[in-house]
Amino acid sequence: MAMTATSSATVRSYNYTPLWTPTGGSTRPRMTVRSSSFSVAPILTNLQTNCATPLPVLRHVADAMADEMRSGLAVDGGSDPKMILSYANTLPTGNEKGLFYALDLGGTNFRVLRVQLGGKNECVIDTEFEQMSNPQELMFGTSEELFDFIASGLAIFVEKDSRSFSLSGGRKREIGFTFSFPVKQTSIDSGIYINQMDKGIRCLRHGVGKDVVACLNEAMERRGLDMRVSALVNDIVGTLAGARYWDDDVMVAVILGTGTNACYIERIDAIPKLQGQGQVPISGSTIINTEWGAFSNGLPLTDFDKDMNAASINPGEQVQTNLTTRKIVVEVCDTIVKRGGRLASAGIVGILQKMEQDSEGLIYGKMIVVDMDGGLYEHYPQYRKYLQDAVTELLGSEISKNVIIEHSKDGSGFGAALLAAANSKQGKTRLAKYYIPLEESEKHKVEYEVHRLVVNRDPKFTNFVEFRTHKVIYRRYAGLFFSMCVDITDNELAYLECIHLFVEILDHFFSNVCELDLVFNFHKVYLILDEFILAGELQETSKKAIIERMGELEKQE
């Protein structure tokens, strides 16, 4: 036990002439359109046949997606989709208050955002953002120079805080860091950069093996900026968090743009690879970043897919085209878009199908929202229609009525700020006593996790919650939270009364106890605690007896 206080036209024909241009001993064909004397109908028919995605194919893809998800959750590396744990176990509830920031680092620029949150009644009071370009000379420098530049940009942005943005006295600025590069995340606020897929920011290669959060925090310290990272998130995770702030029914987020990815909310007890690990809770939920762009097992690959995989990009020549040629392009594009939208729908249904099976039928019977972001989904209405129609085909008309697909634009930055708020590190531990041996680093981790768990918990929930292999019993008195971590089988109501007894005794000695009493009279507070809890077990529950003993001790001072 431990005690603490604290996001069509009909096409007929075309003709082409291959142009051969030798380069370095090798040849590559280039193609231009010349006339319309050659029938392309068989070619288009072949393309449409190969790219067709009938319902049985979509069902196979959805089933394969669900199976791959389970394999990836069973063991690291068990599937092509990486099924990465985000450590975003505490999601925004709408109760968050205060000023929070977000940083979204991209290949050519970075965006910074600030948001003033007002809790349940006022929600989002105001937001502002700026976009800053990454200087080319920094792209080939060191990772330290890059983070120093980012910290300087953040400092300038903070200096521009207007009157509508206010930081409560004594609080440190907190920021959510959207870092959509490969990292091995170890907690909500730490992650090791693991390879050299740098999206053009070549200086990041110097940061392989480093904690990117530590790099940014150190840069902000060098700049004299009183700010720290509270949440490290992938853009898809930020998208889901931003959407869920407004709608509790959001369970899945998908990005369909230049690239694609999906994430969803998973139950902790449905992640076998986490079972038995002490650093994660045994219950609750978290966001899983699927990285479904790597999913290939079960996808129907055409000859065109295989050819594109084998060939490098060939820029070709600019063509002057006639109407017939443009109609050809339209029909080819429509064929590809239809296939893409329908396959994306199969992936979404695969995620929902996995959640439905694991919950034993509790998902499809209620409203569930899939949040969508990305330029492809936003700007291509026909793509959206193909995707929605295929979801209806796969789920049936009745179930699909409960699956709402909504679009949110650029939600990842806002979501990162919300996750920073939900995982805020504000608050100090004023009293802590442990009855089992723990390293100092583990004690700090426990205190941080318990603080985050109870402070961000919705007031309408009970005052006890499972934590790792134990449970936390807590009560709030004004700005003080008193928490006890006890065995999973212990009586919750008994320990709630134990906390209240402790506070009543403190009130007796300090006349309406406050935080400063705990700070300046900590030795007496520990003596009181020792009078009714010994070696982690309740010894005395009589308020009168404890007060009398404390009186005797005071006489001896």
N, C-alpha and C positions, 0 to 999 in steps of 0.2 A: 504494500500500500504506500502511496505517496500523497502528500498534502501540499497544495500550492494555493497562493492567492494572486491573484493577478487581474462564333461566324459556324405544171411543167409543159414545156414546149416539145413537140415531136422533132427529134433530131434525125437527120437523114445521112449526111455524108461530109467527109473532109479529106484532105490530102496533105501529106507531109513530105518534106525533103530532108533527109539526114545530112547534117553538115559535119564533116570530120576535121577536127583541129588537133594536130599532134602537139603534145606538151610533154617535154622531158622524156620522150621515147614511148609514152603511152598515148592512147587515143580514147576519146570519149565522144559519144554522139550528142549533137545538139539538134533540136527540132524546131522548125518553123512551119506555120500553116500557109499553104499556097493556094489551093483551090478546093472545089467541092465535087470532085469527080470520083471519089472513092467512098463506098458505102461503109458507114460506121455502125449501122444497126446491129450487126452480129457482135461487134465489140462491146457496145453499150449493153446489149442483152446479156453477154457473158459477165460484164461487170456487175450488173444488177442481180444476176443469179448468184454470183459468188459472194456478194455483199448482203444478200437477203438474211434477215434475222426473224424467221418465223417463231411462233410461240414456243415450240419444243426446244429450239436453240436457246432462247432467252431463259427458259426454265433451267436448262443445263448450266448456263452461266451463273444464274442466281444460286443454284445448289452448290456449284463449285466454289463460289465466293464464300458462302457460309461455311463450307468445309475448310477452306484455307484460313478463314478467320479463326476457327477453333484450333487448328494446328499451330497458328502463330501465337495464340494465347496460351497454349500448352507448354511451349518451350521457345526460347529465343532462337531465331533462325529456322523455325519449324515450317515456315511458309514463305512464298514470294512477298505477299503483303507483310510488312515488318511488324504490324500491330504494336506500335510503340506506346509505352505508358507515358502519359503526359504529366503525371503527378498533380494534375488539376483536380484534386479531390474535393476542394471547397469551391463551389460555383457561386456566382453572383445571385443574391436573393432579392435585391431591391432595397435592402436595409442599409446598404453602404452609404456612408456620408464622408464628405471631405473633398480635398483637391488631389487628383491623381493624374499621372502622366503616362504616355505610351511612346515607344520608339520602334519604328518599323524599318529595318535595314534591308535595302534592296541592292541590286547589282549596279545601278547607275545613280541612285539617290537614297536618301533616308527621310522618313516623315516623322515629325514629332507632333504630339497631340496632348492637350490638357482637357480635363473634364471635371466639372464641379458637380458632385453628387449630393442630393438632398434627402436621401432615405425614401421611405415608402410614400410619403406625402408629396414630395417635390420631384423625386426621381432625378432626371438630368436637368440641372439648372442652366448650364451653359457649356459649350465646347468650342475649342479653337484648334487649328492645326496649321503647320507650315511644312513645306517640302524643300529640302536642300540637296543640291547636287554633290556627288562625291568627286572631288578634283582628280583628274586623270593622273597627276603626278603621285598621288597617294596610293593609287591602285598597284603601283610597283614598289612601294616602300615597305614598311614593316607593319605588323598588326598593331603594335603599340602606337604608331603614328596615326593609324586610322581611328583607333578608339579615342585618342587625344583630340582629333578633329571633331569627332562626334560629341565628345564632352563639351568642347567649346561651343558647338552649335546649340547644345542643350542649355548651356549657361546663358547664351544670348536670348534663347526662347523664354527662359524663366524670367529674365529681367523685364520682359515685355508683359508679364502678368498684369492684367487690367483689374479694376476694382471689383468686377463681377467674379473674380477668382480669389479666394482667400484660403490661406493655410492656417489651421488652428494653432494657437500658441504652443510652443514646445514640441510640435510634431516635425518629423523629418519628411522631406519630400520623397514619395515613392513612385516607382515607374515600372510598367510592364514592358518587357523587351521581346519584340517579335523578331526572332532570328531563324529564318527559314533556310538554314543550311544544315548539313548533316551533323548532328550532335548526339552523344550518348547522355541522355538526361538522367541525373541522379537524384534530383529533388525538384520541387516547384521553382526553386531559385538557383539552380546550378546545372551546368551541362558542359561536357567535354567535346570540343570540336574534333571530329574523328577522321575526316579525309579532305582531299583537295578539290572537291567539287565546289568551286568558289564563285561561279556565275560572273566571272570577269574580275572579281576583287582578288587579284593574285596575291596581294599582301596577306590575305588570310592564311595562306599556306604556312606562314611563319607561326601561326597560332595553333597548328595541329597538336593535340594533346593538352591544350590549355583550357581552363574553365572560362568560357566567354563572359559569364556574369562577373567573375572576379576581375577580368580584364577591363570591363566597363566601369565597375565600381572603383577600381584603382585609378582609372583615367579621370573620373569625376572628382576623386579626392585630390589628384594633382592639380586639377583646375580650381579647386576650392569650392566645388559645388556640393552643397549639403543635400545629397540625394542618393538613394540606393535602389537596387533592383529587387522587387518583391516577387516577380513572376517572369519566368522565361517560357515563351510559348512559340509554337509553330503557327503560321498564319491560319491554318484550317482550324486549330484549336481556338484561336482568338475569334474566328468567325462564329463558331458555335456558342462561345461564351457571350458574345455581343448579342446574338439573337435570343438566347435564353433569358437574358436580363428582362426582355419585354414579354416573353411568352414561355411559361413553364412547360408547355407541351413540346417545345423543340427538343428533339432527341438525336438528330442527325444533321450534319452539315456537309455540303459538297461544294467544291470549287471546280468550275468548268471554264477554263480560260486557255492561256498558252500552255499550261500544264493542268493536271487534274489530281485531286486528292479528296479523301473523305474521312470524317471522324464521327464518333458516336459516343453516347454515354453507356458505359458498361458497369455491371455490378462487380464489386471486388471479388466476391466469392465465385464468380464465373471465370476467373483468371487463374488457371492452375499453376502457372509458372511463378505466381506470387505467394502461393500458400506456404506457410512455414517461415516466411521471411519477416523478421521482427520489425522492420522499418515501415511496414505498411499496415493499415487497419484491416481487421478481419471482416469488416462489413462496410456498407456504404457503396459509393459509386465513384467512378473516375472517367475521364475522357480518354478514349483510345484513338490515337492517330494511326489509321490503317496503312497509309502510304500505298494506296491501291494502284498507283501508277505502275507498280512493279508486278501487278497481277497478270499472269499469262496462262496459267494452268486452267483449262476450261474455255478459254477464249477461242472462237472460231477464226483461224488465220487463213486468209486467202493468198493466192499467188502474188497479188499486188502487195499485201503486207510483207511477204517474204522478200520480194524484190526491193521494197523500200528499206527493209532491214539490212539488206546486203549492199545497197548502193549508198554512196556518199551524196551530199547535196550538190546538185548541178544547177547553177543559176540560169543557164539558157539565155535566150535572146528576147528582147522586147518585140512583140508581134503587133502587127496591124491586122485587125480582124474584121470579118464581116458578120452580119446578123446570124447566119447559120452556125458559124463557129462559136459565137457567144452562147447560142442555145445549147450547143454541145457541152460547153463548160457548165452552164446552169444545171443541166441534167446530171452530169457527172458529180457536181458538187452536192446536188440534192440527194443522190444515191449515197454518197459518203456521209452526209449529215444525218440522214435517216438511220443509217447503220450505227453511227456514233451515239445518237440520242437513245436509240433502243438498247444498245449495249450498256450505256450509262444507267438506264432504268433497271437493267438486270442486276447491276452492282448494288444499286440502292435497295432493291427488293431482297437481294442476298443478305444485306445487313439487317433489314427488318425481319427477315425470315429467321435469322440466327437469334435475334432478340426475342422473337415470338416463341420459338421452341424452348429457349432457356427459361423463359418466364412462365412456361406451361399455359400459354394462351391469354396472357394478360396485356399484350401489346395491341393486337388488332382490334380489341374490343373497345378501345378508347381513342380519343383524338391524339394524333401524333404529327408533329410538324417537322418537315425536312427543309432546312435552310440552305439556299443556293446562292453562290457568289461566282464571279468570273465573267469576263467579257463575252465569251461564247454564249453562255446562257442568257446574259443580259441583252445582247444586241441581235440575237438570231431567233425571231419569234417561231419560225418553223421548227427549229431544233427543240424549243421548249414544248411545242405541240407533240412532236414525235416522242419525246421523253415521257410526257404525261400520258399519252395514249397507251404507250407500252406498259407503264405502271398499272393502268387500269386493266389491261389485258392479263397481266400476270397475277394481280390480286383479286380480280373480279370486281364488278361494279359496286357491290355492297361494302366490301372491306375498303376499297379505294376511296370511298366517301370520307373515311376517317383519316386518310393520309393527305395532309395539306402540304403542298410544295410552294414555298414562299421565297421571294428574292430579296436579299439585303445587299446593299452596295458598300464595298470597302469596310466591312464590319470587323476585320481582324485587328485594326489599331484600337478601335473603341473597346473591343473585347479584351485586348491586352491590358488596357487601363482598368477595366472592371476586375480582371483577375488579380491585378496588383492591389485593388481595393479589397477584394474578397480574401486575399492572402496577406493582408497588411501585418507588418511586424510591430506596429505601434503597441505600446503598453509595456510595463516593466514588472518583473516578478519581484514582489516585496517580501515574500515568505515562501520557503520551500524546505521540506523535510522528507528524506528518503529512508525507507526501512529495508531496502535491499541495496547491495553494492552496485554502483554504476560509475563509469568513467565520467569525468567532468564534461567532456564533449557530448556524451550521451544525455547527461542531465540537461544541458542547454537545449538539445534537440527535443527532448520530452517536453520541456517547459514551453518551447516555441509551438510545438504541435498542439498541446493542450490549450494554450492561449488562443490559437487560431481556430480550434474546434469550437470552443465555448463562446467566444466573442462574436463569431459570425453565424452562430446557430439561430434559427428563427425562433423568436420568443414564444410562438404558439406550440412549439415542440416540447417534449418532456425535458426535465432537468438531468437526465442521465442518458449517456450515449456510449456505445461500444468503442473501445480504443485499443488497437493492437489485440493482445490476448486478454485484456482487462476491460474495465468500463470506468468511465469518469462520471462522478456525481458532482454537481455544481449548483451554486446559488449565487445570485447577483444582489448586491446591496449597494445602491447608488452606483458609483464608478468602480467598485471593487467586486471582483469575481473570486469566490472561494471554491476551490475544486479539490476533490479527493479521487485518486485513482485506486480502485479496489479490485478484488478478485471477481471474476465474471459471475460467480454464484452468490456473492454477498447481497444482502438485503438493501435495496436502493433507498427505501423510505427511512430505514434506520440511520443511514449515513446522511440523508438530507437533514434529519433531526440533529445529528451530530454536528453538522456544519452550523446549524442555527444556534445550537448550544454554545459553540465556540465563539460566535459573533456576539451573543448575549453577554458572555463573560468579558469579552473585550470591551463592550459598551459599558459594563459596570466599572471597569478600571480606567477607561479613557473618556467617559461621558460622551457617547455617540462617536464611536471610533471612525477615524478617517485614515487616508493613505499615509499622512505624515506621522501618525501615531505608530504605524508599523515600521516606518523608517527610523525614527529617533528612539524608539523603545523596543527594538527588535529582541533584546535579551529577555525582557519580561514576556513578550509574545511567545517566545520559544518555551519559557518556563510554564506558561499556561497550557500550551499544547501538550507538554510532557505530563501534565497532571491527569489528562484523561485519555491519552493515546500512548501506549508503551509497546515498543517493538512491533508496531504496526497493528496492534489489537486494542480495542476499546477497553479501558480499565475502569473508568468512573464516568457516570452519567448524571451525577447529582451536582447541580449548579451550586447549591449551598456548600457542599463539601469542598469543592474546588476553590471557591472564594475564601473559605476559612483557611485552607492550606496556604493559599497565596498570601493571606494576611499574616500568617505565621512567618513565612519567608521574608516578608517585607520588614517585620520587626527585627529580624536578624541582620538586616543590611545596615 
